[in-house]
Amino acid sequence: MHLELWLLLGSTLVLSAIVAVRLSHRAGLPSLLAYMGLGLLIGESGLGIDFDNAELAEVLGLAALVLILAEGGITTDWRHVRASVPAAISVSVLGTLISIGVVAGAAMWLLDMNWQLAFLLAAVLAPTDAAAVFSVLRRLPLPSRLTGLLEAESGFNDAPVVIIVVTLSTAHASVPNLPELFGVMVYELVAGGLIGFAIGWLGAYGLRHIALPASGLYPIAVLSLSVAAYGVTAELHASGFLAVYVSALVLGNSRLPHRPATRGFAEGIGWLAQIGLFVMLGLLASPDQLPAQIVPALIIGSILLLVARPISVVLSTIGFRLSWGEKMFASWAGLRGAVPIILATIPWVNDVEGADRLFSIVFAIVVVFTLVQGPTLPLVARWCRLKNDDAPRELGVEAAPLEELHAELLEIRVPPDSLLGGVELFELRLPKGASITLVVRDGTSFVPGATTALQGGDTLLVIATEDVRDLTERRLRAISRRGKLAGWFGETGG
């Protein structure tokens, strides 16, 4: 009888959240604040929906986090993050441990917490949030290696923190065996990364060689493979979160059919997961308990933002040739979001004493410091004198397999500022086995000739055999960046 009402409520919440995305985008805020606000609005202090099942919230939250990490990996450009991966791993592991030590010490000293609750609070707050980082940083003109560092860190740092939080939540006031904990962490991270890479590589190989009957099946298959990576890895007692991110990163950057459509589908699922997750967390929070934890939240949040995060970034990036401006921005851009709140439900479910207080402190920190950090990131970027070094003339390429011909149909969109504009077809010097068969310009399609000049905004349909597919794409990308003499400038289109 109530199905219609729940469907109406659900669709209304999703549409309200979509409108909130636009508003938060203009303000430079991660959309998580609007979503959590919706949850608080319909919760026990608003419309009266009572939700206090921490165990269910943990399960749903971890499931949503898997989808968010999968979306982050699929939409991350490996070319932009590759150079930053070693630094990101250092910040994710070494930097996380440093941050936990500093914040835990402050919590024991300033808030008089016992060691277990203090280290739990520090560990829960250590990871940056992938959804918050992706939604804010991808709008800012930043150096590619800095963006790559922050994106890769947000994908990697969940894995070690989950191990620490789970261990501390089941310690029951006994100090964990540190060498054993370190050994478990090394195994879980290494095994998770290898399994995720293997599933991603095998999945990409299979999708390239199997022509599915409908293009819409490719995005579903890619996302399912990433989620499967989490399940397989978790069953082997390794890091499922690292596995899902690595597998999604491999799949998202492989030569797959309908890759742009896959990215769009993953982004849609990621947004839906974020909306459901943050609304649920807003429902789970008890507004009447939050005011009492504002002062502790301000104290610990300030220590985290102004002391622990800068120290951890500076020390863990020694030797990686980051400028002081980049290090300072990376310190300020350590956005917290759903991940700390989800992790805070783990000690709550395990009946750790003081876990309800910990949850309220973490919730308050996320809300308050997101309001502080999010809108100020453009200003901090200017103070740090950071500029975008990305090439503005990237091509959007979508491929569909032509299995019987051992060829692929490439759909290439020429950006308005691309240096392909004005280049005649014979000047492209495409490899043998590749040909531009159709040009779509201003809504009209035509078959081009050898002297047809391309224009910005054109859509090109290119047939290329499997042997020269990569070479064709690289050649077109090179000309798009540097013009018809790209080879003379050393541009190869990689």
N, C-alpha and C positions, 0 to 999 in steps of 0.2 A: 504493500500500500504506500510505503514511503519512498519507493525507488524514484518516482518522479521528482519528489522534493530534493532528494540527495543529488540527483543528476542536475537539477536546476541550480542548487547551491554550488556544486562543483564547477559547473560551467561558468557561473557568475564570478566565482573566485579566480578562475584562470583568466577570464577576460579582464577582471579588475587588476590582476597581476601584470597582464600585458600592458595595460595603460600605465601602471606604475613604473614599468621598465622605461617608458618614454620620459616620464617625469624625473626619475632618478638619473637617467642618462644626461639630461640637461644640467642637473645639479652636480654631476661628477661623482655620484654615490653608487656603490654597489647595490644592485636591486634587492639584495638580501634584506635590507632594512625595511623596504616597503612590504616584502612578503611576510616578514615576522610581525610587522605592524598589523597586517591583515589577520594573522593568527591570533594576536592579542585582542583584536577587535571582536572576533567571533568567539573568543574563549570565555572562561568562567567570569571574567570581570566585564565582558562586553555583552554579546548576545546569549551567553550562558551555556555554551557547549563545554562540557566538562571532560577533559582528557588529561589523565595523570598516569598512564601506563608507560613507565620508563622502559620496560623490557620490550614492548612493541615499538616504542620510539627508537630504541637502539637498533632493532632489526631493520625497520624501514629506513632509518637514517643511513645505516651502512649500505643497504641496497641502493639508495639514491646516490651515495658517494661513489659507488662502483660505476654507475652510469655517468656521473659528472666527470670522473677520471677518464672514462672511455672517450667521452666527447672531447676532453682536453687533449688526449693523445692523438685522436683522429684529426683534429683541427690545428695541431701544432706543425709548423713547417720545419722539418728536420734540418734544412739548409741554414735556418736562422739560429737553431739551438745547438747544432753540432759542436761548434767551437766552445760553447759555454758549458757543455755537459760535465767535464772534469771539475770545474768550479762549482757547478750546481750540486754534484755529489758531495763535495767537501762541505758546502754550506748545509746540505740536507742531513749529513751525519755528524761531522765534527761540530759545525755551528749549532746544530740542535742540542747536542750534549752540553756545549758551553752555555747556551741559553737556559737549559734546564737547571744547571748548577747555580747560575746567578739568581734566577727567579726563586728557586727553592730556598736558597739562603736568605733572600729578602723576606719571603713568606714566614719562615721560622723566626726571624729576628723582629720584623715589624708587626706581624699579625699573630704571633705566638701560636703558630700551627705546629702540630706534631710532624715528625719527619715524613710520615707516609702521606698525609694530606698535602703537605708542602710540595713534595716531589710530584704527586699526582697533579696538583694545580699547575706546576711548572711544565710538566710533560704535556698536559692537555693544551696548554697555550703555545707550545713550541711550534707546531706546524703552521705554515701559511695556508690559505684556503685557495684551492684551484679556481673555484667559481668566481670568487671575488677578484683574484688576480687577473683572470682572463677577461672579465667583464670591464675592468677599469684600465688595465695597462695597454690593451690592444687598441685603445682610442688615443694613446699619447704618442707623440713623435719622439721616440727614444732610440738610442743606438741599438742595433740588432743584437749585439752580444749581451747587453744588459737585459733586454726583453727576454732573450733566450735563457739567461741565467734565472730570472725570476719565474718564468713559466716552467722550466724544467725543475726548479727547486720545489715549486708547489705540487708538481706531480710525483716527485721522489720522496719528499719528507714525511708523508703520511705513514709510510711503511715502517721505519724504525720507531716512530712514536707509538704506533698501535702496539708493538711488541712491549715497549716499556710500560704503557698504561695497563695493558692486560696483566703483566707480571706484577705490578704494584697493587692492582686491584685485588689480586688473589694472595697477596703476601701475608695479610692478617698480622700486621705489626712486626713481622720478622724481616730482617734486612735480606734482600735477595743475594744470592751468590753471584757476585759481579763477574768473575771469569766465565761462569756458566751462562749468565745472561749475555755477555759479549759474544760467546761462541754461538748461542742460539740466534742472535741478531745477524751475525755474519752468514750463517747457514741460510736463514730465511731470506735475506736480501739477495744473496748470490743465486740461490735456487729460484727465487721468484723472478729475478731478471732473466735467467736462462730459459725458464719455462715460458715466460711471456714472449721472449724473442722467438723461441721455437714455434709456438702456436701462431704468432703473427706471420712468420715467414712461410710456414706450411699453408696457412689460410690464404695468404696472398698468392702463393703458387697455384693452389687449387682454383681460386676464383679467376685467375688469368687463363686457365686452360679449360674451364667449364663454361659453356655458353648457357646462361640461365634463360628461361622463357620470357621473363619480364624484367625490365630495368629496375623496377622497385624492389626486387628481391636482393640486389647487391647490397644496398645499405643495411637491410635487415641481417644479411649474412655477416657483414663486417662487425656490426654491433654485437651479434650473438657470439661470434668468435672471441671478442674481447671479454664478454661476460663469462664465457666458458673458461677462459684463461684464469679468471679469478677462482671459479669453482674447482678446477683441477688442481691449481696451486694450493688452495686452502686445504683440500683433502690430503695433500702431501705435507701439510704442516709447514708450508713456506709462506712467503709474503704475497697474498693474493692481490693486495693493492698495488704493489710494484708490478706484478705480472699483468694486471689489466691495463695499466698505463703504458708499459713497454709494448705489449701486443698491439694496443691501439695506435701507438706511435709508429710501429712497423707497418701496420695495415694502412694507416692514413697517408703514409709517404711512399707506398708501393705503387707500381704502375697498374692500377686497377681500372676496370671499365666503370664508367659513370662516377668518377671520383668526386667531382664537384657536387653531384646529387647526394653522394654518401656523406660528404661533409655537412650539407644542408640538413639532411635527416638527423645526423648526430647532434647538430646544434639544437634542433627542435626537441629531441629527446632530453638533451641536457637542460634546456630551459624548463621543460615540464618537470624534470626531477628536482630542479632547484625550487620551483614554485611549491610543489608538494612538500619538499623537505622543510623549507623555511616556514611555511604556514603551520606545519605540524609542530615545529620547535616553538613557534609563537604560542600555539595552543598549550604546549607542555609547560611553559613558564608560568609562574604564579606571580602576578604583578604586585600583590600585597607583600611579598617577601623581598622584592628587588630593592626598595628604598633603603633597607637596613644594610645592604651590601654595597651601596654606592661608594662609600669611603674606602673600604678595602679594595674595591675594583679600581678606583682611581689610583690608589697607591701602587698596586701590583701592575696595573696597566702602564703607569708612568715608568716604573722600573723596567718593564719589558720593552717599551718603545724607546726610551732614552738611554738605557744602560745595557740591558742584556742583548738586545738585537744589534746595536752598533758594535759591541765587543765581539759577538759571535761572527758577524759578517767580516769585520776587519781581520780577525785572527784566522778564520777559515779560508780567506781568499788571498793569504800571503803567497806570493809567487805566481799569481795568475794575471798580473799586469793590469789590474783594474785601477782606474784613476780614483783619487779621493772623492771626486764628485760622484762617480758611479757607486762607490761604496756607501756614501752617505744617502744617496737616493735609494739604494737597495735596502738600507736600514729602515728608512721611513716607509718604504713600499711593502713591508712585511704585513700584508693585510690578513686579518683573522676573520673567519666567517663561520660557516656551518660546521667545519671539521672540529674545532675545539668544543662546540656545544654537543656534537654527536659523541665525541670521546668522553665528555663529562657524564654521559649516561652510563658508561661502563662501570665505574665505581658505584654509581647509584644502584644499578641492577645487582651488583655483588655485595650490597649492604655494607659498604665501607662507612664507618662512622664519620659524619660531617659531610657526606657526599651531596646532600641537598643544598647545603651552604655553598659547596664548591660549584655546583651547577649554577646557582644564582649569581655568584661572583663572575664566572666565565660569561654568562649571558650578558651581564651588565658591561663587562669589558668589551665584548664584541660590538655592542650597540654604541657605546660612548666613543670608543676609539676609531670605529669605522666612520663616525661622523666627523672626527678630527682629521683622520688621515686621507680619506677619499677625496674630499673637495680640494685639499691643499696639494695634491700630487702635481698638478701642472705648475703651480708656483714653485714647489721644491725643485722640479726639473729645471726651471729657468734659473733658480739660484745656483744649482749645481752645473749650469752651463752645458746641458745635455742637448744634443741635436740628433735628428733622425738621419741615419746613414743608409737606409734601405733604398734600393733602386725603385723608382716610381713606375717603371715601365714593364711590370710583370704581366705575363700572359695567363689567361684562364683557359686551360685545356681540359676537355672532356673526351673520353674515348669509349667507343663501342666496338666489341669484337666482331669481325667478319670471319667466322671460324673456317668456312669452306675455302675461302680465298687466302687463308693464312695472312690476313692483313687486318688493319684496324682503321676505323673512321674517327678522325680527330676533329673535334669542334673547337675552334680557337677564336677567342674574342680579343680583338685588338684594342688596347686601351687608347683613350683619346690622345694621350701625350706620347704614344709609342713612336719610336723612330722607324717603324715599319711604314708609317705614313709617307707616301711619295715614292716608295720603292716599287719598281715594276717587277712582274713575276719572274722574268728571266734573270733578274739581278739577285734573286734569292739563292740561286745555285743549290737547290735542294738535291739530296742524294738520289741516285737512280732507284726507282721503286717507290717514290713519293711524288704526289701530284696534288695541286690545289684544284679541286673539281667544281667548286661552287663558292660564290661570294654573296653574302647577304648584306645589303647596304640600304639603310633607311626604309626597311620593311620590304625591299624588292630584292629578289635573287636573280643572279645571272651567272653564266659560265664565263670565266675570265679567259683572256688571251695572253700571249707572251708579254705584250706591252701594257697590259692592264696595271695601273698604279693603285696600290692599296691605300686605304684611308683609315684614320683613327675612327674607331667605332664599328669597323667592319667585323663580320663574323665569317670565318673561313671554314670550309669543309675540306679536310685533307685526307686522302687515302694514302696509307703507308704500310708497306709490308712489315712483318714482325722484325725482320733483320735490321731495318733502317728506321724503325719507329723512334727510338731514343735519339738517334742522330738528327732526325728531322725536327724533333721538338727542340733539341739543343740549338740547332741552327736558327730556327725562328726566334727563340728566346734571345740569342746573342744579337741578332739584328734589331730586335725590339729595344734592346738596351743601348747598343752603340752604333746602330746604323749599318748600311751595306758594307762598310769597311771594318766590321767588328773584329775580324780576324787579325787585322793590322794592329788593333789595340790590345790584343791578347785576350779578348773576350770569347769564351767558348760556350757560353750558355748553360753552364753547370748550375 
